[in-house]
Amino acid sequence: MAPASPSTARALNDRLALRLLQSEGPLTAGQLKTLTGLSRPTVADLVERLQGSGLIHVVGEAGAARRGPNARVYGIVAEQAYLAGLDVRMDSVEVVVTDLLGTRLAEASAPVAAAADTETAAHEAVALVERAAREAGVTRLHSIGIGAPGLIDPATGDLRDSSSLPAWHRRLVTVLQERLPAAIQVENETNLAALAEQRLGAARGFETFVMIWLSFGIGAAVVLDGKIRRGASGGAGELGFLPVPGTGGLPSKDSCDGGFNSLAWSPGAVRLAAEYGLSPAPDDGELPGAALIRTAVAAVAAGADGTPEDAFLDAYADRVALGAAAVAAVLDPGCVVLGGEIGRAGGAELARRVQDRLTRLSPLHTEVRATELGGQAVLRGALLAAQQSAQDALFPTGT
């Protein structure tokens, strides 16, 4: 392989320094030299270049003596780009606006009228983004990350048509592009939650892991060698269609009834709880299956071993372990993170019980962990996607 040209080497060094300033925070030139392994003159040159391009600036001085140039602390100019992250639900949208460093400047959420037509609903969602940007004092968003249920077409990056999703979901990106001149990244909600858990939460330190999403529907995010894997058609992780024992049937190409979904999704958890004489509390906005799991975990924490709540948790953990064992046998991920509303409600207690059963089912060592980011996982992942998009555009890469 031919050595890198001087211009490419400079661009690579600049990008390395910017990444370090992004991950480690403000640094002196001396600290950059230590962390990059570059020579002092090379670091001095790249600091001058990055200051000249407006990407970094002096944010203070280090040390009690404040020794002048050598003590200057450099940081990324956060105002270089403003970002938005969207968590798109079936009937609502949540938005966060940040600067390039991730400092939250404004947040907003609102329902999207179920009776609204496709165009009206999409414009309602975009208006929420515009309102959050105004509240943040931002006149232009550089990048927007969107997490939504459904499959992403690996060829186009667009949401694929699905009869189970509102039509306004697929119209949303087009309306955003019409009204806001920003780079837009759309990704499946579970994939974004997994990205956030890897960078900030339960999967830190794992380059390969699977996140099982336990909610009204069942899915999974597959991360192999540090990368989200979507599969040939975008369907990698459609764990709800997995044929498993105990469902009384088999899934079909048109429905995951009879698959793992029937065992582990919220209605399945409700039916299972009824076998133990348990029923969800009156609707308070929480997913019924999650409410039942949360109540059972609280009862066990209060010392209710051997009770119907304890038995229900065991039975539900048995079900989740079936899906986790299939994942372990095929992918050997080393780590499974339980996410979604039910995974969040079950927390460490559910994860522990699934771990016990998985250890008996599979010869492959697989850690089972509960989500650490909870209900913020999708939004945090959307912001990370927007941040990555902005960095790729702003930080030099060389040619």
Secondary structure, DSSP 8 states (H G I E B T S, - for coil): -----HHHHHHHHHHHHHHHHHHH-SEEHHHHHHHH---HHHHHHHHHHHHHTTSEEEEEE-STT--GGGGEEEEE-GGG-EEEEEEE-SSEEEEEEEETT--EEEEEEEE--TTS-HHHHHHHHHHHHHHHHHHTT-S--SEEEEEESS-B-TTT-SB---TTS-HHHHHHHHHHHHH---EEEEEEHHHHHHHHHHHHSTTTT-SSEEEEEESSSEEEEEEETTEE---SSS-TT-GGG-B-TTSSS--BTTB-TTBHHHHHSHHHHHHHHHHTT----S-SSS-HHHHHHHHHHHHHHTT-TTSHHHHHHHHHHHHHHHHHHHHHHHH--SEEEEEHHHHHHHHHHHHHHHHHHHHHH-SS--EEEE-SSGGGHHHHHHHHHHHHHHHHHHS----
